[in-house]
Amino acid sequence: MAHPILDHTKSREQFARAAKVIPSGVYGHLGPAEGCFIPVSAYPQFSDRAQGSYFWDIDGNRYIDYMCAYGPNILGYNDPDVDEAARKQREKGDCTTAPSTVMIDFAELLVDTVASADWAFFAKNGNDVTSIAVRTARAYTHRKKLIFFKGYYHGISPWCQKLDNAGVLEEEVWNNIYLDWNNEAQIEQTFAEHKGEIAAVIAQPYMHGNFADNTFPKPGFWQKVRKLCDDNGTVLIIDDVRAGFRMDIAGSDHYFGFEADLICFCKALANGYNVSALCGKDFLKNAVSGLSVTGSYWLSAVPFAAGIACIEKMKRLNCPQLLIDKGQKLADGLKEQSKKYGYDLHISGIPSLFYLRLADDPSLMLHQAWIAECQKRGIFFTSHHNHFVNASLTDEDIAETVEIAGEAFAALREQGR
Amino acid sequence: MDQRTLAYINLFAVLGTLPELCRISPEAQAYIRNQNVSVGFTVKGGPAGTLFFEHGSCRMEEGVDNCMVKIPVASCEKFNAIIDGKATPIPVKGFTKIGFLTGAFTKLTDLLTRYLRPSEDDLKDDRFFDTSTRLMFHLIVGAVAQIANEDPVGQVSASYIVDGKIRVAIAGGPAAYLQAKNHVLTPVYEDTDDYFSVMEFCDMRLARALFDGKVNAVTCVGTGQVRMGGMISQIDNVNRILDRVSMYLA
C-alpha cells in the first residue's frame, strides 16, 4: 500500500512563532534555508520525540531519519546503555567545581581506541576542537599559514571561513591557502612556495562537501601529504568530526593508513550527549597545554560517562563495519529502485555516510524533487549533504525506505519528470 | 568600499537602469520621445559605457566608440561623485547636444533617483510602488553582476559559482537571470526556463520589504515566501554578493 502524504501544518505554525523571536526562525544546518528544504512545505520543521532510527514531528508524522541529527545519533536515539550511564553520572554530579575522574577514564579510553592518540582534550562542539587544533599547530610551529581543501567544512569560527563570509575580516583569513582536493602537485608546489610558513594542513579524511559527489583520496594521497608535512615541520590535522567512528573506530586516518598529528571528534562521540575531543600526538601535548582555552561546560561529567558507554558499545558492535553494511544494503536497494524507474542515482562516499545525487539533471532540481517526494512519505533525506547511518536501523527500516524511494520515483514519473 | 567597483555599479547598474525606466515609465518616455542622441562615459581606470536614446527607447552598451556626447571622467572617485550629485560632468565631444544633457537627461536621472530612493508617501501610490520595485529589482540584479566581476571580495564569491543561469524573479513581477560563465556574471533582463538555480520572491510586497531590509531572507525561505531550487551553491554565493549590494548602494 502506498504511503500517505504527510501534513506539516503545525510545523508551519510553530515556524511562524519562532520567526518572531529567533533570528531566521531556525538557524543553521537544522533550519530550512541552510538545510535546503526544497520545497519547504515537504519538510517537518520541529520534532516532538525520537527513538532508535525514528523521530516524530509535531504533526505526529514518523520519519526514518538518515540525518541522525547530522551525525550525533550513531547507536540510535535514546540508546539504553548510553542513557543509563549518563543517568548514573547525573545522579552523582555533572557540572561541578572540580571535575570528575570520569574525564580521565574517557581520555584513557580514547587513547586506547584512537590509533594516533597519545592524549585527549575535551570541549563541546566540533568547532571548538578544530579551532584548538589550529591554535595548537600555530603555537607549536610559530607559523601562520593553513592549508585547506576546497569543499571543506571545519566549523563556524572566522579562521575557517572564506573572505566573503559576512562578519569575517580579511586579516582573519589572509593566511589561509585553499587548494584542490587530491591535487598532489598543487600541494607540493604550495609547500615549496611557502617554505617554513605553513603551520598546518587541516582536512576531512575524504571530501564530503555539499552539492557534489563525495570523493575519496587517490591512492597514496594521504601518504604524500603526511610526508610533505613531516619534511616541512607542518602539523597534519584531521577533522574527523563528521566521519569519526563511522569509518573506523580507531579514527579515519587509520582507515586510510596514515597517522594524523591532531584528530578532532564530536558528533558520534557520545550518541548525542554534548562533548567533543581533540586527540593528538605526544609532541603536541605541551603546546595544547599552553593554550588559554576553556568553557563553562567543557568538563561536565555526564557527557563523559555517555561517551565511555558509547565507545564501548561501538566497539562491541564493531560499529563502523555494521554501519557500512547497513548503508550498503540501503544503497543497493535505492539503486535498484532508480534503475526500475529509469533514473541514474549516484551514491558516493562510504556507505555509512552516503551521499545521493540523481545525475539525470545536473542542476539538482530533479534530485530535490525526488528527495521531497521521499520526505512527504516519511523518509528524512537531504538533497545537499551526506547522510548518516545509525546502528539501530533495521532491515525492515531499510526495506520501507527502499519502498518509499520507489514510490517517490513513481511520483516523479507521474509528474512527467 | 572599492571605488572602482562602485563606478562600475554606478555606470552599468544605476545608469544601466535608465533603459528599464524608459521602457516602463510613460513620464520617462515623454522626456526622450523625439531624441536621437547617445551619451558615453569613460572613466579613467574604470568603466566605459554609452546610453543610446533613440525615439522613445533607451539602451546601454559597453564602450564609447559610437557616442555623440562623450564625457571623460578623470577617476572612479570623480565619477562616483558625479552620480552622487557632488560633481558636474563636462563633455569633450557633442557640444551641440549639450541641451539634452542639461534637459531631458537630467530630468531622467532625477526621475530615476525618485524611484530608487522613494519617499514613504510616494510608495503609498500603487503604480509608483510597482515601478519603483521593478527598477530596484533591475538595479540589484545589475549590481550583483558588477560586484561579482569587480569587487575583490565579490570575486571570491564568484570564484565558487559554477557555470549556468541563475534565475531571480518576483512572482507576478519581473524576472531576470545572471549568466555565470567562468566565474563572470552577466545580467540578462528577461525570463528563462533554462536555469540552473532559482530564487523567487512570492510577490512584489515581499520583494520590496526584502530590498528595504524590513524582512529577513533566510526567515522567508522558512516561511516559503522565498523559493529557491537547483544548484544552491550558486544561490549561496549570490547571496553573499547581495550582502555587499546594500553596502555599495547605501
Interface residues (C-beta under 8 A of the other chain):
Chain A: R12 F15 A16 A19 P23 S24 G25 V26 Y27 G31 P32 A33 C36 F37 I38 P39 V40 S41 Q45 K162 L163 D164 N165 A166 N210 F211 P362 S363 L364 M365 Q368 H384
Chain B: V153 G154 V156 S157 Y160 G164 Y195 F196 S197 N216 A217 V218 T219 V221 G222 T223 G224 R227 M228 G229 G230 M231 I232 S233 N237 R240 I241 D243
